[in-house]
């Protein structure tokens, strides 16, 4: 683990839904990565930058699709 790629074990919550009407559809989804903290080792120079790193993320998406006749 370094400051370039701080990471921890992740626990994620996701949800999604779709709705179709006629030739169209709407799709929505969310992802939430629960907050977590990870601390670097105390070994000298491994890694060079010491510290604790916090992660948390929220992602949302909304799409619209359509089917066109032939």
Backbone as CSV, one residue per row, in Angstrom:
resi,resn,N_x,N_y,N_z,CA_x,CA_y,CA_z,C_x,C_y,C_z
1,UNK,0.843,-1.182,0.000,0.000,0.000,0.000,0.881,1.235,0.000
2,UNK,0.611,2.163,-0.870,1.347,3.417,-0.941,0.356,4.571,-1.024
3,UNK,0.876,5.788,-0.962,0.032,6.969,-1.095,-0.545,7.069,-2.508
4,UNK,0.086,6.412,-3.486,-0.445,6.419,-4.844,-1.668,5.532,-4.969
5,UNK,-1.738,4.485,-4.172,-2.861,3.572,-4.223,-3.298,3.186,-2.810
6,UNK,-3.903,4.138,-2.087,-4.388,3.795,-0.748,-5.631,2.926,-0.888
7,UNK,-5.681,1.854,-0.139,-6.812,0.954,-0.261,-7.019,0.219,1.057
8,UNK,-8.167,-0.361,1.217,-8.503,-1.149,2.393,-9.507,-2.203,1.961
9,UNK,-9.823,-3.127,2.841,-10.886,-4.075,2.543,-12.173,-3.293,2.348
10,UNK,-12.902,-3.612,1.292,-14.091,-2.829,0.964,-15.370,-3.595,1.266
11,UNK,-16.331,-2.883,1.787,-17.693,-3.379,1.954,-18.581,-2.429,1.169
12,UNK,-19.320,-2.984,0.213,-20.104,-2.154,-0.701,-21.588,-2.462,-0.575
13,UNK,-22.385,-1.425,-0.770,-23.833,-1.571,-0.866,-24.238,-1.145,-2.270
14,UNK,-25.079,-1.930,-2.915,-25.529,-1.592,-4.260,-27.037,-1.753,-4.361
15,UNK,-27.617,-1.001,-5.285,-29.041,-1.118,-5.573,-29.271,-0.674,-7.011
16,UNK,-30.284,-1.223,-7.616,-30.601,-0.840,-8.986,-32.048,-1.124,-9.302
17,UNK,-32.535,-0.457,-10.330,-33.916,-0.646,-10.756,-34.030,-0.329,-12.240
18,UNK,-35.002,-0.959,-12.886,-35.282,-0.703,-14.300,-36.782,-0.575,-14.486
19,UNK,-37.154,0.232,-15.458,-38.557,0.400,-15.796,-38.666,0.520,-17.308
20,UNK,-39.539,-0.255,-17.907,-39.738,-0.208,-19.358,-41.122,0.349,-19.663
21,UNK,-41.184,1.166,-20.693,-42.460,1.703,-21.154,-42.393,1.824,-22.678
22,UNK,-43.200,1.005,-23.330,-43.181,0.982,-24.787,-41.835,0.502,-25.303
23,UNK,-41.247,1.293,-26.184,-39.947,0.955,-26.774,-38.779,1.531,-25.988
24,UNK,-39.043,2.073,-24.823,-37.997,2.737,-24.047,-37.839,2.094,-22.671
25,UNK,-36.718,2.332,-22.067,-36.460,1.848,-20.719,-35.570,2.811,-19.966
26,UNK,-35.759,2.865,-18.664,-34.934,3.688,-17.779,-34.295,2.756,-16.767
27,UNK,-32.994,2.929,-16.549,-32.244,2.083,-15.625,-31.454,2.980,-14.677
28,UNK,-31.518,2.681,-13.387,-30.799,3.472,-12.385,-30.042,2.526,-11.458
29,UNK,-28.906,2.966,-10.994,-28.117,2.163,-10.065,-27.287,3.050,-9.161
30,UNK,-27.009,2.570,-7.968,-26.145,3.273,-7.027,-25.180,2.281,-6.385
31,UNK,-24.005,2.772,-6.053,-22.978,2.006,-5.354,-22.431,2.891,-4.248
32,UNK,-22.349,2.346,-3.045,-21.771,3.078,-1.918,-20.725,2.185,-1.271
33,UNK,-19.484,2.655,-1.229,-18.403,1.946,-0.551,-18.352,2.500,0.871
34,UNK,-18.613,1.626,1.838,-18.633,2.061,3.239,-17.267,2.577,3.669
35,UNK,-17.241,3.591,4.539,-15.961,4.156,4.982,-15.068,3.107,5.643
36,UNK,-13.775,3.182,5.347,-12.781,2.277,5.937,-11.465,3.024,6.077
37,UNK,-10.639,2.568,6.990,-9.320,3.170,7.232,-8.269,2.077,7.223
38,UNK,-7.111,2.400,6.672,-5.982,1.472,6.697,-4.729,2.262,7.029
39,UNK,-3.885,1.701,7.881,-2.649,2.346,8.311,-1.459,1.583,7.744
40,UNK,-0.431,2.320,7.315,0.762,1.688,6.758,1.566,1.002,7.855
41,UNK,2.502,0.154,7.448,3.340,-0.549,8.418,4.363,0.412,9.025
42,UNK,4.960,0.002,10.154,5.976,0.816,10.825,7.388,0.482,10.369
43,UNK,7.544,-0.446,9.421,8.852,-0.832,8.922,9.525,0.377,8.258
44,UNK,10.776,0.688,8.624,11.455,1.852,8.036,11.520,1.755,6.507
45,UNK,11.164,2.836,5.844,11.211,2.989,4.380,10.302,2.013,3.620
46,UNK,9.398,1.350,4.312,8.463,0.427,3.654,7.060,0.725,4.117
47,UNK,6.249,1.467,3.518,6.501,2.325,2.372,7.181,3.613,2.801
48,UNK,7.567,4.396,1.826,8.284,5.639,2.098,7.407,6.627,2.861
49,UNK,6.159,6.770,2.461,5.235,7.715,3.104,4.328,6.968,4.066
50,UNK,4.425,7.304,5.340,3.636,6.646,6.384,2.337,7.399,6.616
51,UNK,1.341,6.688,7.099,0.101,7.356,7.440,-1.083,6.426,7.462
52,UNK,-2.240,7.031,7.657,-3.516,6.326,7.602,-4.282,6.850,6.404
53,UNK,-4.932,5.952,5.706,-5.668,6.310,4.505,-7.135,5.944,4.697
54,UNK,-8.015,6.862,4.372,-9.453,6.653,4.470,-10.031,6.514,3.062
55,UNK,-10.960,5.582,2.909,-11.646,5.453,1.621,-13.149,5.510,1.851
56,UNK,-13.841,6.031,0.853,-15.291,6.086,0.822,-15.659,6.516,-0.588
57,UNK,-16.717,5.945,-1.144,-17.103,6.311,-2.514,-18.612,6.194,-2.670
58,UNK,-19.140,7.015,-3.570,-20.547,6.963,-3.948,-20.624,7.139,-5.453
59,UNK,-21.280,6.206,-6.139,-21.426,6.264,-7.592,-22.903,6.075,-7.921
60,UNK,-23.420,6.921,-8.796,-24.804,6.800,-9.239,-24.840,6.805,-10.761
61,UNK,-25.772,6.050,-11.342,-25.908,6.036,-12.794,-27.377,6.049,-13.173
62,UNK,-27.653,6.674,-14.315,-29.001,6.724,-14.857,-28.863,6.610,-16.369
63,UNK,-29.554,5.635,-16.956,-29.478,5.448,-18.408,-30.880,5.361,-18.993
64,UNK,-30.975,5.717,-20.247,-32.208,5.622,-21.007,-31.890,4.835,-22.271
65,UNK,-32.725,3.844,-22.584,-32.486,3.104,-23.823,-33.761,3.101,-24.660
66,UNK,-33.584,2.828,-25.920,-34.712,2.789,-26.835,-34.508,1.744,-27.907
67,UNK,-35.586,1.135,-28.346,-35.564,0.145,-29.421,-36.340,0.738,-30.582
68,UNK,-35.716,0.771,-31.727,-36.324,1.370,-32.904,-36.854,0.282,-33.820
69,UNK,-38.019,0.519,-34.427,-38.640,-0.446,-35.306,-37.829,-0.691,-36.569
70,UNK,-38.101,-1.822,-37.202,-37.372,-2.179,-38.422,-38.163,-1.817,-39.635
